[in-house]
Amino acid sequence: MDRLVIRGGQRIEGSVQICGAKNAALPQIAAALLSSEPLELSNVPEVADVDTMLALMRELGVVGTHGPGRTLVLNAAGARSAQAPYDLVRRMRASILVLAPLLARFGSAQVSLPGGCAIGARPIDLHLKALEALGAEVGIEAGYTKVDRRLVEASAWTAGSQERAREDCIA
């Protein structure tokens, strides 16, 4: 399409409410694991992947409460588990985002390998390399990615278009 032509003779007026982006909300939700204080997020989109991430966070012991205007308050004070189970992780590749925050909080973490992706291969190797660069011991055993050790300050570089891996480093 080279152009869009609108005919009608009537002036177009109005407003549109812009919803928050799912790909911005998911790492922010996972980041709630980094604190025992409540985290309030606003303009969180109402989409299936956000619901899946919230189900995973509940499994880990995080309480999420929806407020007015797409507000979400997450409280990880009661986070009790450093293992993200296959049942939830298989539903959404972005579940890998809890790996680094769980490691930072508990000193070890186990996250099931994520399931397939409808848009093609998106391996998690850069996530794991980034965590290794920050001092983690990384292994894969019985379908789970296992990481141990407290992270240390370091420079970590990720190649390619792996924004999620860079987010892990920052978390």
N, C-alpha and C positions, 0 to 999 in steps of 0.2 A: 504494500500500500504506500503510495507516494504522498497522499494527502487525505485529509478528512474534511469533507464539505458538509456544513450544516446549513439547511435552509429552513426558514420558518417565520422570520419577521418578528419573533418575540425575544425579548432580552432574557437571557438565562441568569437566574439568581438563585442563591441558596447557600447552604453550607453542608459540609460533610465532616463527620467526626472520623478522625484517623485513629485506627487501633494500633496498639503497640505491635512490634514485630516478634513473631515466635522465636526467631533465631537470636534475638536479643534477650528475650525473657528466659529461655532455657538455661543459659549459663548463669544468669542472675539467681534463678531458683536454686541451682546446684550450689552456688556460693553461700547460701544460707547455712550450709554445714560448717563454714569457717568460724562461726560465732555462736555463742550461747545467748546472745541478745536477739530480740525480735528484729526481723528485717521486713520493712514495708515496701512493696513494689506497687507502682500505679500503672494504669493503662495496660494491664496484662491481657493479651488476647484470649478469647474464649475458643480455643481450638483443641483438637484431640491430643496433639503432642504435649501441650501444657498439662492436660488432664493425666496423661501417662506419666509425665515427670512428677506430678504431685502424688500419684499413687506410689511411685518409687520412693519419694521422700517420706511418705507415711510409713512405708515398710522399714525405712531406716530410723524411724522414731521422730521425725519432724512433723510438727503440727502446723497445718495450713488453714487459714481462715479467710474466706472471701468477704470483702467489704463493699461498700458502695462505689460505683464508678470504676469497676474493673480493678479494684484494689485487692491486693493479696498480702496478708501478713503471715510470715513464716517464722516459727519458733523452733530452733534446733537444740534448745537447752536439754531436752530429753533424748537426743540422738543416742542410740544404743547399739546400733549394728554397723559394722564396717563391711558387710557383704551385701551386694546387690544381686538378687536372684535372677535366674534365667527367665522365669515367667514374665517379669516386667521388662528386663533389658532387651529381650528379643523383639519387643514391639516397636522399639525406637532406637536408632543408632546413636542419637544424642545422649542416651543414658550413660555413655562413657564419660560424660562431663562430671559425674560424681566421683570418679576415680581419684583425681588429685585432691579434692577437698576432703574425702574420706582419709586418704593417706596423711594429709596435714593434720587432721583432727585426732586420729587414732594411732598413727604411727605404722599402720598397715591397712591394707584394703584388698578386697576380692570383688571383682565385677565380672559377671558372666560376659563372655565374648558376645558382641552385638550380632544381631541377625543380619540378613541380607538387606540390600537397598534397591529400591525400585529404579533409581536413576543411575545405577552402575556401582562398580567397586569403589569403596572408600575405606581403605584399610586404616587401622588404628596405630600402625607402627610409629608414626611421628609423635603421637601422644606418649608412647612408651619411651622413645628416644629422648624426648624432652624431660620426662621424669628421671631417666637414668642420668642425664646431664645435671640434674638437680640433686643427685645423690641417692636415688631410690634403687633398690634391687628389684628387678622386674623378672617375672617368669609367667609362663602359661602352663597350667596344669588342670586336667580334667575339665576343660571347657571354660576355665576361669582365668582371667588376668589377675595375677597376684603381685602386689607391690608391698615392700617393707622398707623401714627406716624413715627417720625424720628427714625432711628435705633441708637442704642447705642453700644459702644464697649462691647463685652462679649465673653465668650467662648461658642461655640456651637458645639455639637457633633452630628454626624449623624451615624446611624448604617447601616450595610449592604453595598450593592454595589450601593449606591446613589451618584455617583460622581457629578451629576448635583446639588444636594442639597448642597454639599460642595462648589461648585462653587458659588452658591447663597450667601453663608456666606462670601466668600472672596470678592465678588463684593461689 
